[in-house]
Amino acid sequence: MSYTLESKPDTPYQQKVIDKAVKLIESGQVKKYPNNDVYEKMKSFCEGADFIYWFCHFTVEDITTIVDCGGKVEVYKSEKCCITLQSGSHIHFSSKGKDIDISRVISNEKGDGKLLLIMVLLAYQNVMDQNPTSKSDLILECIGSVGMGVNHRQMDVKDQASVFRSFGFRKYGKYDPKHIHMKLDRTTSDFNNRIKQVY
């Protein structure tokens, strides 16, 4: 069995995480998330959006995501949508059960991450406006880092959560200062002010 990594690990710790993930994969301990309806509609929105067509590269592919929660490694498979800017900055979103998971935001130039996040928020808002009874949340996890190798970014967990909070995301579930679960609250002024900047 062979594996292709998006980016090679550049520290012994990252290699240790990869080794743990490979063992989970080989033993079949990988959760698989099929595409949910909201994800499919967000994908269609992005594929047809002029602002994405003209300024970004949009791709859809299958991916195995590795999440390192302070030594505890989780692995799951899903299809993901990736919006990429010319700078290489990119954002991933995918189905995770009934929800939509933002699994990565990489910003190579100032303001890129915010622009990409706004694009995903617009896609989500558009779909939810047309499906008001949907129970699908837009979620993410803050663990203080993302990616590896050239895509590795390190950031204080609280600072990371603060950035997402300014877009309308709020903490939920059991609080862990090293692993903060967040979901979008569309009733917040933070979210609505971001959306107004675009419309």
Buried (B, 14 or more C-beta within 10 A) or exposed (E): EEEEEEEEBEEEEBEBBBEBBBEBBEEEEBEEBEEBEBBEBBBEBBEEBEEBEEEBEBEEEEBBBBBBEEEEBBBBBBBBBBBBBEEBBBBBBBBBEBBBBBBBBBBBEEEBBBBBBBBBBBBBBBBBEEEEEBEBBBBBBBBBBBBBEEBBBEBEBEEBBEBBBBBBBBBEEEEEEEBBBBBBBBEBEBBEEBBEEEE
